Amino acid sequence: MRNILVTAISGDVANGILKILQNTEDNVFGCDVYDYPVGMDRVVKWWKIDFASDENYIPNLISKCIENNITHIIPVNEKEISEIKKNIDLFQQKNIKVVINDGKIIDTFLDKYLTYKYLSDIKGVNVPKTFEIDEYVEDGREYIIKLRKACGSKYIRKISSREELSDLPYPEGEFILQEYLPDEGQEYTVGVFSDGENVNTIIFRRKLKDGYSAFVEYVEDDTISNMAIQIAHNIKLKGYINIQLRKKGGLNYIFEINPRISGTVVFRDMLGFRDVIWWLDLIDGKRVPEYEKKWKRAIGIRELNEKYVVQEEK
């Protein structure tokens, strides 16, 4: 039986992972920076942890893992992933298995500009024009400004002039500009899992609400699937990544790749694409099955719910 620690259990991705792990025989633990994290009632035990930027983050995290006999850790937050990646040897020395991608994959795809540069060199892969702010010259076209290193839709807006860049909340170097691709119902999120040889993919057309995939529709598209498989082989993927793209003129344009478990994790799991379990099994040396596509159509809707995580009778 595995003792699995999931980090950032206040977030939607971590709670999706917890929902999935609740249906296994594993013992699931959690940690978060908040006093009352949303997922606290979905774990056998949880604790408050330092911010990943804190110098005590790694030593305190390892200490807690040892104290609770943690065998596996699933880091969810990008900053935690980056920090754990830098110190992966310390976890290996304590026999703590980390569900994390190769360092080069993490460094490349957590940086949207490096993602653009990398994908631009892969034949047959299309990417929207992307550049740093100091390269921007007004040309009458619309661009999306987004943080170079951030998840979801944190600080993202459309601009068409340099004047609109005058009130940025962070230094210009922390942003990139990306060619605007009209949505028109053609935004896709692609789950990609590989054991190093075989690649499984699942594709959803999606609609966003407040940065989340509020509506997904399972689709099959060989042009998208083949492109995802090509990228997985190119980066020698052993684990999971999420590719986000839009179609323009019948072509697929990748605008982002997330080197971590992504927000549609429960939707995927419900259709048999069990990347969380596969990844855990993969690092345990178990065989990962080929994904069986047995759905012709599936529509997924994310709902809101309320709960009390702390109650004490009078």
N, C-alpha and C positions, 0 to 999 in steps of 0.2 A: 504493500500500500504506500502511495506517495503522500508526502506532506508538502503541499504546494502553496507558496506565497504569491498572491496577486497584489501588485502595488496600485496606488492611485484609485482606491475603491470608491471615491466620490464621483468618478467620471462614468460616462455612459459606456465606453468600451470595456472598462474593467467590470462593470456590472453585467454586461453581456457575457463576459468570460465566466463570471461567478454563476450565472444562471445555467450555463452549460456544465460546469464542474459539479454543480449540486446533484446532477444526475449520474455521477460516477461514485466509485467506492473510495475515492481519494479524500484525504483530510485537507480542507481548504482554509487558509489563513489570509489575512489582509493587513494592509498598512496604508496610511494616508497622512497628509499634513493637517487635516481638519479635525476638530474635536468630535464631531458627530458625522462621520462619512456615511453616504447613502447606503453603501453596501455592508455596513456593520452587522446587519442581521442575517447576512448570507454566508457568514464564515464562522468557524468554530472559535476563533479568537482573532482579535485585531489589536493593533497598537498605533500610536501616533509616531510619525517618523519626521526627520529633518527634511528641509527642502534639499533637492539634489545639489544645489549650489553651495550648501553648507559644508565646511571642511570635515565635519563629523558624520556626514551622510553615510559614506561607505563603511567606516569602522562600526558605527552603530547598527547599520543594516546587517552586516555580517554577524555581529554579536547577537542580535535578535534571532537570526536564522539558526545559529548554533544552539541558543537557549531553547528554541522550539523544535529542534530536530528537523528543520526544513530541508527537504531533499531537492526541490525544484523551485525556481523563482521565475515568475512571468512579469517582467517590467513593462509597464503600459505607457507611461508618460515619456515623451521624447527626451526631456532633459535627464530623466532617470536612465533611460536607455543609453544615452551618450556617456553618462558618468560610469555606469556599470561596465560598459564596453571598454573604457580606459583601464578598468581595474579587474578585468575578467579573470586574470591569473589568481587573484586573491580568493575568488569564489571557487575556482577549480582546486586550489590547495585544500579547501575545506570540504571538498566533495559535494559542493552545491551546484547542481546543474542549472544553467541559465537558458531560458527560452529566448534566444536572441540571434540576430543575423550576424554574418561575418562583418568585421570592422569596416572593410572597404565599402560594403553595401550600405551600412549605416551612415558613414561619413558622406557618401555621395548623395543618397536620396533624402537625408534630412536637410539638405541644402538645395533649394529649388533652382538656383543658378547652376550648381554643379550637375544637377539632374539634367538640365537643358543641354549643357556641354557634352555630357556623357551620351545622351540619347541621339544628339546630332551626329555622332560618329557611327551610329549603327545603320547600315544600309536598309532601306525600306521602312524605317520608323520615322513618322512625322511628328514634329513638335512645333508649337506656336512660337513665333519670334519672341525671344526673351533677352533682356539686357539690364544692366545696372543703371541707376538713375542718371549718373554723370554722362552716360552715352545717349541720353534721350534728346531727340530733336523733333520738334513739333512737325507733324506731317498731315494733320487733319484727320487722322485715324484714332480710334478709341483703343485704350489699353487698360489693363487691369493692374493696379498696384497692390502688392501683397508683401508681407514680411518674408524675407529670404529663408528664415528658419522659424516656422510656426506650423501648428497643425490646424486642420479645419479651415474655417473662414474668418479667423481672427484678423481683424483690421484688413479688410479687402474692399476696394472700391474702384469704380470706373473713372478714368480721366481722359482728357483729350488736349490738355494744354499744360505748360510748365507752371503756370500760375496756380494750378490746382495742387501743386506739390509744396506750397509755401507753409502749410500748417501741419506737417508731419509730426507725430508725437515722439518719434525716435530719430536718430541720425540717419541721413540718406543712405549710408552704406548698409543699413539693415533691411533695405527694401529692394525689390526687383520690379521691373515692368514687364508685362507679358501681353502679347497680342490678344485682343478681345475676340473670343469666338462666340457668336450668338448661340443661345441654348436651343431654342425651338424643339424642346423635348428630346434632345439628342445627347444628353450627358450620361456617361456610363461609369460604373465602378466595377473593377475586375479583380476577383480574388484569385491569387496564383500561389499554388503550393507545389514544391518540388522536394524529392528526397535525394536530389543530386543527379538523378537519371530520368525518372518519370515525372512529368509535369501535369498537375490537375488544374483546371481553370473553371471558374463560374462567373457569369456575366449578368449584371443587373443594369437596366435602364433605371435612372432614379430622379426623384424630385427632392430638392433640399428645402428645409424650413429651419431657420435659425442655425444654419451650419450643419444640421443633421440630415441624414437620409430618412425623410419622413414617409416616402413612398418608393417602393422598388418593384420592378417587373422583371422576372426571370426571362432572359432571352438567349438564343443561340445565334452566334455570328462567327463564322469561321475566320473572317478577316481579323477580328479582334482576338480570338483564341490563338490563332497562329502567331500573331504579333507578340502576345503575352508569352507564349512558349519560347519564341526566339529570344526574348529578353531574359527569361529565366535561364536558358542555356548560356547566354552571353555572360551573365554575371555569376554563373556557377552556383545558382541558388540551392541552398539546403535549408528550407524553412518556408516562411510565408512573406509575400509582399502584396500590396494593393495598388493597382494601377487606375488612375482616373483620367478620363479622356472625353472629348467631344468630337462629334462628326461634323465635317465641313466639306461640302462638295463631294460627298461619298467617301471621303478619306478619314482615317482615324488620327486625331491629334492628341498626343499625351501631354497633359499639362502638369501632372504631378504623380509621384510614386511615393507611397508610404512604406518604409521598411519595418513595419510592425503590424500586429493584429489590428484590424480596422473596424469601423463602427457598424458595419453590416454583419458582424460576426454571428449574431443569433439567427438572422435571416438565412445565412449560409448553412449553419448547423441544422436548421429545421428542414433543409432540403438535402441533407446527407453529406454536405461538404464540411467535414469536421476538422478544420485546420488546427484548432486548438488541441484536440486530442491527438491528431496526427503528429504535430510538432513535439508534444510531450513523448509520444511513443518513439519518434525518430531519434531523439537524443538518448532514449533508453535502449536503442539498438533493435527496436521492433520493426517489422515490415509495415510499410504504409500502403494501404490498398488503393487501387485505381478508382477514381470517382465514377460512380454509376449514375449517369444522367437519365433519370426515369420520369422527369417532369416535362410535359409539353408546354404548360403555362402555369405560372404562379405569380400572384400579386401579394406583396407584403406591405402592411401599414403599421407604422409605429404609433403606439398609444401612450397616453399619459396615465399615471396612477399615483395614488397617495397612500402613505403608510405612516405609522408611528414607529420610530426606531427606539424610543425610550418612553416607557410608561410606568408609573408607580401609583398604586391605589392609595387613596386618602386614608 
